Amino acid sequence: MINNKKVLTIIPARSGSKGLPNKNIKKLLGHPLIAWSINSANKSKYVDDVVVSTDSAEIAQIANKYGARTPFLRPINLAKDEASTFDTLEHAINFISKEEGLKYDYILLIEPTSPQRTNLDIDNAFEKLTSNTKASSIVGVAKTESQNPVFLIRMDKNNFISGYENPKMPVVRRQDLKNKVFFFEGSVYISEINSFFKERSFYHKNTIGFEFPKWKSFEVDDLDDFIIIESLMKAKGYSFG
């Protein structure tokens, strides 16, 4: 709870994963990938409830073991590739509201694919959001340097290149970049629930960004990502306790 408003965390974890089969329960530093997100949410001083939305009984069992609730199994139509995040969250919020009679003011979406996110990141994001009277949503962002438009190029049918922003391709050092450019990095999504249903998204004119460092912005999409992230977390001294 923050400012007397209750917080519901939803962690989506369907069983189907083409890039890395069974990635949500693959062991990362000795614990299932999904367990790291459950742990960060449970350690947050503002989170009141942690729910995992999954279509898998096995994932549900593991989620329960690590301290999350699984009051339902996600319908098959919401476990397909084409199912939207909004539809998945809408189903979870409505189930919890109608079937359990529980009401919340904020929705926190955290995905298992960003295990580097910690409870401190969650808490700091909530504090940044609630300190801004005009914002109703906050999402994780990270600064991009190598993919800054200054460094991007076009290539024609004959493979000749030209600058994306400036055809002359001026040489610019990374440390001399004038404009900061960010990308959505996926670690944290928070919104007032009323705003989320109104906008049907976390992204709108009243959304602010919460900056994550580069090393926390990696997401688990395939085995290469998994190896990189596990190495980073080990080097950074991550501990599950």
PLY file of the C-alpha trace (Angstrom):
ply
format ascii 1.0
element vertex 241
property float x
property float y
property float z
element edge 240
property int vertex1
property int vertex2
end_header
0.00 0.00 0.00
1.20 3.48 -0.84
-0.58 6.66 0.25
-3.41 4.46 1.54
-3.88 2.96 -1.93
-3.60 -0.79 -2.49
-1.24 -2.35 -5.00
-1.86 -5.50 -7.03
1.10 -7.13 -8.78
0.44 -9.39 -11.75
3.17 -11.57 -13.23
2.20 -13.11 -16.59
3.83 -16.48 -17.25
2.31 -18.62 -19.95
3.74 -22.02 -20.77
4.41 -21.47 -24.46
7.82 -19.99 -25.27
9.38 -20.42 -28.70
12.65 -18.55 -28.15
13.58 -20.52 -25.03
11.26 -23.43 -24.16
10.05 -23.48 -20.54
12.01 -20.31 -19.84
9.76 -19.18 -16.99
10.80 -22.17 -14.87
14.36 -22.56 -16.13
16.82 -22.37 -13.22
18.64 -19.04 -12.95
21.31 -18.99 -10.23
19.59 -21.97 -8.64
15.98 -20.71 -8.76
13.28 -20.73 -11.46
13.33 -17.59 -13.58
9.85 -16.58 -12.44
10.89 -16.84 -8.78
13.13 -13.77 -9.08
10.19 -11.56 -10.07
7.96 -13.03 -7.36
10.71 -12.40 -4.82
11.19 -8.76 -5.84
7.46 -8.09 -5.61
7.10 -9.80 -2.22
10.00 -7.75 -0.84
8.49 -4.45 -2.00
7.18 -2.33 0.85
4.26 -1.15 -1.28
2.92 -4.36 -2.85
-0.16 -5.89 -1.21
-0.82 -8.90 -3.42
1.25 -10.92 -5.92
-0.68 -12.92 -8.50
0.75 -15.05 -11.29
-1.38 -15.39 -14.42
-0.52 -18.67 -16.11
-2.09 -21.43 -18.15
0.27 -24.01 -16.67
-0.41 -26.07 -13.53
3.34 -26.64 -13.19
4.15 -22.93 -13.28
1.29 -22.29 -10.83
2.72 -24.84 -8.40
6.19 -23.27 -8.56
4.71 -19.78 -8.19
2.84 -20.86 -5.06
6.01 -22.37 -3.63
7.80 -19.03 -3.98
5.02 -16.98 -2.42
2.69 -15.89 -5.21
-1.02 -16.60 -5.54
-2.57 -18.36 -8.54
-6.33 -18.02 -8.01
-7.07 -19.11 -11.59
-5.53 -20.73 -14.63
-5.47 -18.39 -17.59
-7.99 -19.27 -20.33
-6.51 -20.89 -23.43
-7.44 -17.96 -25.67
-5.32 -15.66 -23.49
-2.30 -17.98 -23.61
-1.78 -17.72 -27.37
0.85 -15.60 -29.12
-1.74 -13.13 -30.38
-3.22 -12.46 -26.92
-2.51 -8.90 -25.77
-1.04 -7.86 -22.45
-4.09 -5.68 -21.83
-6.47 -8.61 -22.26
-4.39 -10.76 -19.92
-4.31 -8.10 -17.21
-7.97 -7.22 -17.68
-8.91 -10.85 -17.14
-6.81 -11.10 -13.97
-8.08 -7.83 -12.46
-11.72 -8.66 -13.24
-11.38 -12.18 -11.80
-9.86 -10.90 -8.58
-12.49 -8.18 -8.32
-15.57 -10.23 -9.19
-14.67 -13.69 -7.92
-12.66 -12.73 -4.84
-14.19 -9.33 -4.07
-10.77 -7.67 -3.82
-10.27 -4.09 -4.98
-6.98 -2.37 -5.78
-5.91 1.12 -6.79
-2.65 0.38 -8.63
-1.60 -2.36 -11.00
2.06 -3.36 -11.14
3.04 -5.53 -14.09
6.39 -7.26 -13.83
7.52 -9.88 -16.31
9.66 -12.93 -15.46
11.98 -12.03 -18.34
13.49 -9.13 -16.34
14.95 -10.88 -13.27
17.52 -8.13 -12.60
14.78 -5.83 -11.33
14.74 -5.62 -7.52
12.28 -4.59 -4.84
14.15 -1.28 -4.55
13.50 -0.60 -8.23
9.81 -1.25 -7.68
9.65 0.96 -4.60
11.56 3.80 -6.25
9.31 3.65 -9.29
6.20 3.89 -7.09
7.65 6.85 -5.24
8.52 8.64 -8.47
5.04 8.05 -9.85
3.15 9.16 -6.76
5.31 12.27 -6.35
4.19 13.49 -9.78
0.66 14.85 -9.51
0.10 14.83 -13.28
1.24 11.27 -13.96
-0.94 8.18 -13.74
1.50 5.63 -15.15
5.24 4.89 -15.10
7.25 2.46 -17.24
10.85 1.29 -17.28
13.14 2.92 -19.82
16.87 2.74 -20.53
19.18 5.07 -22.40
20.24 3.88 -25.82
23.66 4.83 -27.14
24.70 2.40 -29.85
21.20 2.61 -31.33
20.97 6.39 -31.10
19.60 7.74 -34.43
22.93 9.56 -34.94
24.61 6.17 -35.40
21.92 4.57 -37.56
22.28 4.19 -41.31
20.25 3.38 -44.38
21.44 0.97 -47.06
20.16 1.09 -50.65
19.62 -1.81 -53.05
23.26 -1.60 -54.11
24.44 -1.73 -50.47
25.62 1.89 -50.40
25.06 3.46 -47.02
23.93 6.89 -45.85
23.16 8.35 -42.44
19.67 7.88 -41.06
19.52 11.45 -39.70
22.27 13.08 -41.77
23.18 11.55 -45.16
26.75 12.79 -44.76
27.25 10.50 -41.76
29.22 12.85 -39.49
31.49 11.09 -36.99
30.13 11.57 -33.47
31.70 10.16 -30.33
29.39 8.47 -27.85
30.39 10.92 -25.12
29.50 13.85 -27.41
25.89 12.85 -28.00
23.71 15.89 -27.45
20.31 14.25 -27.20
19.44 11.45 -24.80
17.32 8.77 -26.43
15.53 6.05 -24.46
13.76 2.78 -25.22
11.10 0.82 -23.35
13.10 -1.81 -21.50
10.37 -3.86 -19.82
11.31 -4.18 -16.14
8.45 -2.26 -14.52
4.99 -1.09 -15.54
2.79 0.69 -12.99
-0.54 2.41 -13.46
-3.55 3.63 -11.58
-6.09 0.93 -12.39
-8.78 3.42 -13.46
-6.31 5.01 -15.87
-5.20 1.62 -17.18
-8.75 0.66 -18.12
-9.47 4.08 -19.59
-6.35 4.17 -21.76
-6.13 0.37 -22.30
-2.37 0.79 -22.03
0.50 1.86 -19.80
1.67 4.23 -22.56
-0.12 7.54 -22.94
0.32 11.28 -22.41
0.34 10.93 -18.63
3.08 8.29 -18.56
6.52 9.04 -17.15
9.71 7.02 -17.47
11.76 5.31 -14.79
15.34 4.90 -15.95
17.13 1.57 -15.56
20.85 1.10 -16.20
21.94 -0.74 -19.34
22.81 -3.98 -17.53
19.31 -4.25 -16.07
17.65 -3.67 -19.42
18.48 -7.10 -20.89
15.46 -9.40 -21.22
15.30 -13.18 -21.51
14.04 -13.96 -25.00
16.45 -16.74 -25.91
19.31 -18.80 -24.51
21.92 -16.14 -25.34
19.99 -13.60 -23.26
19.68 -16.09 -20.41
23.43 -16.74 -20.33
24.25 -13.02 -20.44
21.78 -12.15 -17.68
22.86 -15.00 -15.42
26.50 -13.91 -15.82
25.61 -10.29 -15.02
23.59 -11.21 -11.96
26.37 -13.45 -10.70
28.94 -10.68 -11.22
26.68 -8.18 -9.44
26.33 -10.47 -6.45
22.63 -11.20 -6.64
21.29 -13.25 -3.76
17.82 -14.71 -3.44
17.63 -14.26 0.33
0 1
1 2
2 3
3 4
4 5
5 6
6 7
7 8
8 9
9 10
10 11
11 12
12 13
13 14
14 15
15 16
16 17
17 18
18 19
19 20
20 21
21 22
22 23
23 24
24 25
25 26
26 27
27 28
28 29
29 30
30 31
31 32
32 33
33 34
34 35
35 36
36 37
37 38
38 39
39 40
40 41
41 42
42 43
43 44
44 45
45 46
46 47
47 48
48 49
49 50
50 51
51 52
52 53
53 54
54 55
55 56
56 57
57 58
58 59
59 60
60 61
61 62
62 63
63 64
64 65
65 66
66 67
67 68
68 69
69 70
70 71
71 72
72 73
73 74
74 75
75 76
76 77
77 78
78 79
79 80
80 81
81 82
82 83
83 84
84 85
85 86
86 87
87 88
88 89
89 90
90 91
91 92
92 93
93 94
94 95
95 96
96 97
97 98
98 99
99 100
100 101
101 102
102 103
103 104
104 105
105 106
106 107
107 108
108 109
109 110
110 111
111 112
112 113
113 114
114 115
115 116
116 117
117 118
118 119
119 120
120 121
121 122
122 123
123 124
124 125
125 126
126 127
127 128
128 129
129 130
130 131
131 132
132 133
133 134
134 135
135 136
136 137
137 138
138 139
139 140
140 141
141 142
142 143
143 144
144 145
145 146
146 147
147 148
148 149
149 150
150 151
151 152
152 153
153 154
154 155
155 156
156 157
157 158
158 159
159 160
160 161
161 162
162 163
163 164
164 165
165 166
166 167
167 168
168 169
169 170
170 171
171 172
172 173
173 174
174 175
175 176
176 177
177 178
178 179
179 180
180 181
181 182
182 183
183 184
184 185
185 186
186 187
187 188
188 189
189 190
190 191
191 192
192 193
193 194
194 195
195 196
196 197
197 198
198 199
199 200
200 201
201 202
202 203
203 204
204 205
205 206
206 207
207 208
208 209
209 210
210 211
211 212
212 213
213 214
214 215
215 216
216 217
217 218
218 219
219 220
220 221
221 222
222 223
223 224
224 225
225 226
226 227
227 228
228 229
229 230
230 231
231 232
232 233
233 234
234 235
235 236
236 237
237 238
238 239
239 240
